[in-house]
Amino acid sequence: MADPSGSHLRAVILAGGAGRRLGGVDKALLILHGRTMLDHAIATVSGQVGAVALSAAGDAARFARFGIPVLEDGRHRGKGPLAGV
């Protein structure tokens, strides 16, 4: 029987872009209604999946406070978030 809880599913939030249209500002850390965009994304998916990770460009340490694994761009750095997938 299928697991309706979604605990077998995984989500990866893509945050690997350079933010060129925002002058280099990190979109994931922009504040909307008192919370970062990343906080909103995590809250949206976390109740629907068993685990959440972040695919991000740059220094992963800046995302440590969110408590989810960060998958760094590595060899795909600078090619956009989909290249990191």
Secondary structure as UniProt FT lines:
FT   TURN            4..5
FT   TURN            7..8
FT   STRAND          10..15
FT   HELIX           20..22
FT   TURN            23..24
FT   HELIX           27..29
FT   STRAND          31..32
FT   TURN            33..34
FT   STRAND          35..36
FT   HELIX           37..46
FT   TURN            47..48
FT   STRAND          51..56
FT   HELIX           60..66
FT   STRAND          70..72
FT   HELIX           74..76
FT   TURN            77..78
FT   HELIX           81..84
//
